[in-house]
Amino acid sequence: MSYETVGGTYFATPKTYADTQDVAFLVDAQGRLITTQSGVAPLGGGITWGALTAVAMTGASKVLVAANPARKAIVIMNPVGNAQISYDLSGGTVTLVGGIPLLAAAKDSYTGAACPVGAITVIGTNLQSIKKAPDVGIQFSPGPGSENDTRALTALLTDSFTNQKVIKATQDTYYITSPIVISVAESMTGGVGLDGRGCKIISGLPPGTNQPLITVEVASGVQLRYVQFRNFTILGSLTGVNGTTGETSGLRLSCQNNPGNLWSFVLDNVNVVGVNTRGIDISGNVFEGTIENCWAEQCGTDGVYIENSNGGVASAIHWKGGGARQNGHYGLDIEGGAYDVNVSDCYFVLNGYSGIGAANGITGVHHCGFENNGNNSAVAPYGINMAGFGNIRDCTFSTGGSQLVGIRCFLVPGGVLNIDGCGFQYYGGGGDPTTPMAFTGTGVVACNVPVAAISASATVTVVEHGPRTPTPVIYTGSQTLNFIDIGHDTLMNNGSSANLTVPPNSTTAFPIGTKIPVKRLNALVTFVAGSGVTFVPATGLTIAAINKAATLTKTATDTWFLEGTS
């Protein structure tokens, strides 16, 4: 037996209907009743009949049903009479010999991809008989969702978190009618979560629900490690797939009760499209996680939202691959004091505000593309809109005009923004109205973009370090590191023993992650810790041989890892 998809979820035999009723009903692939003409779905099948459409036959071509882009299936019936009718699926003027014939008491049905969504016209041959027929046609379309689907997906996730295992989806599509909340009340350090196997999770939350479609919430004092969600797509209200629905976010990971942790999470090939607010929402004490090959598209506010909340710190999060497209506000929005986020190999295009918003800085943005963001609003028409500090490398910024600034940053005292290997392109008509980079506030920018291409206030120091392989900085005596050393090799060519001092963060706030290579060309070089600065390891703080090198890496506010010394 062959089946056709109905509404992307259930299967129906296109011409198998009950002959005991004036109208048909559908069965799924297991032969279970989905729904009847009344709209009642005894097994929660998620398909609801539309109203009966009766057309009196007058011998002329008549409209049976108007166009309906949401139509998923239709049944056309000739319920009484002793002669045929004819109909036209394209809505044109139909003749008795030119349409699709339908004999007395017969029915034709169309489902799935074969279902027409335009107007359908009909004509009858036996005027008296067909004119008396009360119900010539009937259509139905997806309802708000399926309680069975909601129960099924909830049961899978409950099984996963109860038995600490990753569970696999068992359906191709789930229509969800009520929010799914997984409250984690005991610590788990084994792998838990869902492999959707390519399934679609479609919101059917009633308007006004105002909750995320799926939430994982970690209770106070609880440790949740290795949660993973893979290989599924969430479709929300703004897609129009299931009418107007009441979800806020698509997927929310939350730990609002510090102490408590949600960490080492993985989101892989999870795509969220058209939810009312945020696609992926990460809030509170959630850290050391990866978002891999994920897209957030057409969401009402932000594609991905990451925030510190209620004393919890969202940190050490890496988004690699995928991107954010056509979201109402930001593609990625980092708020609430959060900043420790790395983004690599992602594309941000046509978002209403900026591709990335980072109110407190961002650890790193690498090999990403930003195109035509700021297309919906003048609020923040930038590729990246940030404050504080950051490291931006090998990114491209291109626009036909809407993305007025590639990188816009408000610097704070002690803040350093390091930019390297980035390209900027305007491909619109007329004069170029855009600015590659614009900086305000007080701080330091180290970049390889000509200073003439930068808009900067008088309190911003711009250090141009030239091409990708910058000229090294050479010192001939004892020296304290400063911002000019960012992005350069530091060569110590002192004729007698010299010290290289690492200053405290309070005086020179190098970004965490800064690497400074140091090479000894002549006499002994000793590393000296400034006030409050700690070296790891704390011994062997010299470069003992000529033409040997060591590397300083800033790992915390006043902690530097030192390798290559003796």
N, C-alpha and C positions, 0 to 999 in steps of 0.2 A: 504494500500500500504506500502511495506517495502522499506527502504532506506539503502544504504551502505555509510560509510564515504569515502570521497575522499580527500586526502591530509590533513586529520584531521579537515577540515573546512566545506566543502560542502557535500551535500548528492546527490546521483544519483540513479536512478532506473537502475540496472545493465544491463537490456536488453531492455530498452526503448530508442530508438534512432530515429532520423528522417530518413525516407526512401526516402526522396526527394533529398538527396545529396549522392555523392559517399562515403563520410566519415560521421561519426556520430558526433553529438554534445551532450553535457551533459546538464541536467537541475538540479537545486537544489531542495530542499525539497518543495519549493513553486512553482515549475514549471517554474522558470525563466531561461532564457538562460545563461549558464556560458561562453561557448567559442565555437569557431568553428575551423576548420582545419587551417585557416589562422593565428591563434594565436590572433585574435582580440577578446577582451572580452567586448561586448557592455555594460554589466552591471557590469564590473569590478570584475568578479568572481574569479580571482586569479588562474585559471587553464589555461595552455598554451599548445597547441598541439606541439609535436615534429614533425620532418620532416617525410613525407611519406616514407615508406620503400617498394620498389618494388623488388620482387624476380621472376626471370624467371624460370618457371617450366621445368625441364628437365627429370623428372622421377626419380631423385635421391634426397636424403635427403639434404636440403639446410638450411643455417642459415637465419631465417627471420629477427630477431633483435639480436644484441649482448647484453650481460649483462649490466644492468644499475641500480646500487643500489639506484638511485634517482627516479626510476619509481614509479608512484603512481597509474597508471591505463593503460590498453592496450585494444585495439580493434583489433581483427583478422578477416579479411574479405576475402570472395571469391566473388569478385564483378561481374565477368562475367563468362560465360562458362556454360556447361551443365553437369558437373560431380563434384564430391567432391574433396576436398583436405583433408589432415590429418596433424595434428601438435602435437608437443611434448613440453610441458611447461618446462621440465627439461633440454632441450638442447641436448638430446641424439639423436642417429640415429633413425629416424622415418620411419616406413613402412606404406604402404597404409592401412593395416588392424590392425596395432598396435598403431596408434595415435588417437587423438581426431578428429572425422569426422566433416567436415564442407561442407555442400552442396552448390551448386551454388547460388549466390546472398544472402548468409547467413552471419551473423556476430556473433562472440562471444566476450564478454567483461569481463574484470576482474578488480575490483576496491578494494580499501581499503586493508584489511589484506589478501584478496585472490589474490592480484596482484602479479605475479611472477616477480622477479628482475633479474633472470638469463637469459641466452641465450634461445631463442625459435627456434626450427627447424620446417620445413614444407616440405611436398612432395605433388605433384599433380598427378592425374590419367589421365586427358585429356591434353596431352602435348600442342597441338595446341591452344586450347581455353585458358588455364590458362597462357600460355606463353605470350599471347597478353594482358593479364590483366596489366594495368599500376600500380595498387596500391593493392598489396596483403595484406599489413599490415600497421598499424599506431599506434604510441604510443604518450602519452603526459605525462607531469610532471608539478609540481607546478611552476608557474611563479614567478616573483619577489615580488608579493604581490597583495593586492587588494585595490584599491582606495575606494571602498565601505566600507571595513573593517576599513580603516583609518578614513574615515568620521564618521563611526558609533561610534568608540571608542572616537574620538574627541568630538562628539556631547554629549556622555554620560558625559565626564569630564567637558565640558562646562556647561551642565545642572547642574552638581553638584556644581560647583563654582559660577554659576550665582544665583542659588536658595538656596545655602547653605544647602546642604543635601548630605548624602552618597548615591551614586547610585549603582545599581547592574548590573553586566554584563548581556547581553542578548544573547551572543553567547558563544559557547564552545571554539572557536579559533578565533583570529584576526591576519591577515597578514597585517603588517604595512609598507606602502611604503614611508612615509615621516615623519620627526620628529614631535612628538606631544609636543607642548610647551604651558603650562598653565601659562600665565603672570598675576599675582595677583596685581591689581592696587588699590584696596580698601580693608580696614581692614575687616576681618572676624573672628569671635570668636565662630561660631557654627561648628558642625561637617560637614566636606566636605571630598570627596574622593571617592574611588572605592572599592567595594567588588566584586572581580572577580569571586567568586563562583566556584573556581577551574579551570578557563579558562587558555588557553595558549595564550600568546602574542608573535608572531613570527616576528622577524625583516625581512623586505623586503627592507630596505633602500638601495638605489643604492650605489655601491662602490664609495668611495670618499666623501660621505656625511659628515662624521666626526662630527656627533652630537649625543647626547644621544637619545635613543629611546623615552623616556618620561621625560620631565623636568617640575618641578614646580618652577617658579622664582618669588620671592617676590620683589616688587618695593620699592624704598626709602620711608621711613616713614610709611610703611604699616605693620600692625600686622596680621599675619595669625596664628590662633590657632586651634588645634584639627583636622588637616588634617590627614587622615588615608588611607592606602592602605592595602588591605587584600586579601589573598586567590587567588593568581595567580602565574603563572610561565612565565618568560621572556626567550625566546630562541634566541640566537644570532648567528652570523656568524660562530663561531668556532664549533658549534654543527653539521654543515653541513645539517641541516634540510631544509634550503631554499637556499643553495648555498652560494657564497661569498656575504656578505652584508656590509654596510658602517656605522653601528652604532659605537659609542664609548662606553659610559656607557649604562647600562640597564635602571636604574631609578636614576634621579638626583633631590635632594632637595637643593635649593640654595637661599640665601639671601645675595647678594653682595653689597647692598646699605644700609649701616648703617647711620642714624638710620632706623631700620626696623627689624622685627623679624619673624622667622618661629619657632613656639614652640609648645610644648605638642603634638608632632606628634606621630603616631603609624604606624609601619610597622609590619604586622602580617601574618605569613605564606606566605611571598613573597619570591620566589626563582628565582635566576637569573643564567642562565647557558650559558656559551660560548659566551659572548659578547666580542668585540675586546679589550676593555680596562678594566674599572672598573664595577663590578656588580652593587653595590649601591654606589652612590657618594653624600656625604653630605658636603656642603661647605658654609662658611660664618656664619652669625648670626643665627644659627640653634641650638636650645637647648631644654632641658627638654623633650627628646623624648625617645621612647622605640623601639627596634628592637626585635621582639619576634618570635621564631621558624622559623627563616629565614636561608636559605642556599645560599651561593654564590659559584659556582663551575665552573671550567674550563674557567675562564675569563682570558683575555690576560695579564692583569697586576694584579690588586688587587681585591680581592673579595668584600670587603667593604673599602671605603676610606672616612676619616673624616678629615677636615682641617679648620683652621681659614683662613679667606680670606678677603681682602679689609677692614680691621678694624673690621670685624665681628668675633665673638668668638663662635665656636662650643663647647658646654659644656653640662654637666649633661645628657649625653646620655648613656643609659643602653641597652646592647645587651644580651638578655637572651634566651638561647635555639637555636638550629640549629648549624651552623658552616660554615667553609670554606674548600673547598677541591679542590686540583689540580689547583689552580690558578697560573698564571705565576710568580708573584712576591709574595706579602704578602697576607695572608688570611684576615687580618685587618691591614690597614696602617693608622696611626694617624700622621698628618703632620701640618706644618705651625704654630707651637706654641700650637696647641691643646693638651690637656692631660686629661681633665675631662671626662673620659669614664670608665664605669664599664662593665665588661664582665663576665657572669656567665653561667655555664651549657652549654658551647659550645665546639665543637670539631674541631680542626684544623689539617688537615692531608694532606700530599703530596703537600704542596704548594712550589713553586719554591724557594723562599727565606725563610723567617721565617713565623711561624704561625701568630704572631703579631709583627708589627713594631711600636714602640712608641718613636719617636725622642725626645720628650720633657717630657717623663714620662707618667704614666697611673694611674688613681685613684685606680682601683682595678681589679684583675683577680681572679675569685673564681670558684672552682669546674669545671675546664676546662681540656680537654685533648689535648696533642700535640704529634703527631706521624709522624715520617719520613718527616718532613719539610726539606727544603734545598735540595730537590731531583733534582732540575734542574740547580743549580748554586752554585758556591762557594762564591757568594757575601755575603750571610748572612745565613749560614746553621744552624739556631738556632730554638728552640721552640719559645722563645720570644727574640727579639732584641730591646733594649730600652736604654734610657739615662735619667738622672735626678733622678726620685724618683718613688716609686710605692708600692703597696701592693699586694702580690701574695699568695693565700692561697688554700690549698687542691686541687692542680693541679697535673696531672700526665704527665710525659715526657718519651716517649718510642721511641725506634728506632732500626732498623736493621743496622744503620751505617750512614745514610745521615744527620741526625740531630746531628751535632757534639757537640753542647752545648745546654743544656736545657734552662737556663736563662743566657743571656749575657747582661750586663749593663755597660754603661759608666756613672759614678757618677760625679756630679758637687759639688763644695763646698756648704755645708749645706744640700745636698741631702741625703735622707734616703730611703733605700729599705728594706721593711719588708717582709720576706718570712716565711711561716708557713705551716706545714702539707703537703708538696709537696713530691712526689715520683719520682724516676728516674730509668729507666730500659734500659739496652742494651740487645737485644736478637739476635744479629748477631753472625756469627761464628768468631773463633779466639779470639785474645785479644781485650779488650774493648778500642776503640779509642776515646771515648766520654768523655766529662767533664760535670758533672751535672750543675755547675754554674761557670761563669767567670766574674770578675769585674775589671774595670780599672777606671782611673780618681781619684777624691778625694771625699770621702764621707763615709757614714756609712751603713753597711748591718747588719740587725738583722735577724737571721735565726735559724732554728732548724735542720740544716744539719751540720754534723761534719765539722769543719774547714779544715780537711785534704782532703775533697772532693771538695774544692773550689780553683779555680785559681784566685788570687787577687793580684793587684799591691801593692807596699809598702805604697801608699798613701790612700789605702782603709782600713778602720777599720771594722773588722768583729766581731760582737758580737753574740756569740752562746748562744741562750736562751733555748736550750734543748728541751724537749718534749712538747707536746701540752699543758700540764699544767705545766708551768715553775715554778722554785723556785721563791718565792716572793722576792722582794727587800725590805730590812728592814733598816729604818733610825732611829737613836736615838736622833737626834737633828734637827735644822733647815737645810733645804736642797733646792737646786735648781734642778729642773727636768733636766734629760739628756737622751741621747738615750738609756741607759741601761734600762730605765723604760718602753720602748716599749715592749709590749707582756707580761708584768709582773703585778702582784698585788703589789702595793706600800703600805707597812705597816709602819705606824708612831708609833714608840715605845719610844717616848721621855718622860723623867721623869718630865720635866716642859714644859710650853707652848713653841711651836715651830712654825716656819713659813715654808710653802712649796711654793717656788717661781716658777712661770711659766716664763721662759725666753722669750725674743722677738725672732721673726723668724730670725732676722738678725744674732743672735748668735747661735741659735739651731733651725734648720728648721725641726720641726716635720712635717710629711705629713698631709695635710688636711684629716680629718677623724680619726686621731689618738685618741684612747680612753685609758685613764689611770685611773684605779680604785684605790682609796686611802681609806685605813681603819685606823681609830684611835684605837690604842690598849691601850693608856695610857693618858697622859695629853692633854690639848687643842691643836688643830691644826687649824691654820689660813692660808688661801690661799692668796698669795701676787702676784699682777700683776707686771711683769717686765716692763721695759721702753717700752711704746707704746702698751702694751698688754691690752685687754679689756675682762672683764668677763661678761657673760650674764647668770643670772641677776647680777647686779653690787652690790647687797647688800646680807647680810647673808653669809659671806665668811668663816665660821668656821664649823668644825665638833664638835658639842657641847657635844656629849655623847660618852663614851667609848663603843667600839665594834660596832660603827656605821660607815657607809661607804659613800663616795661621789665619783662621776665620773666626770673627765674632758674630754671633747670632743672638738677637734680643728675643728672649722667650717669655718674659713677664715684665712688669712695670720697671723694676730695677734689677733684673736678672739677665745675665748674658752667658750663653754657652760658648766656651772657648775650645777650639780644637786645632791641633797642629803645633802645640807648644811642647816644651820639654822642661 
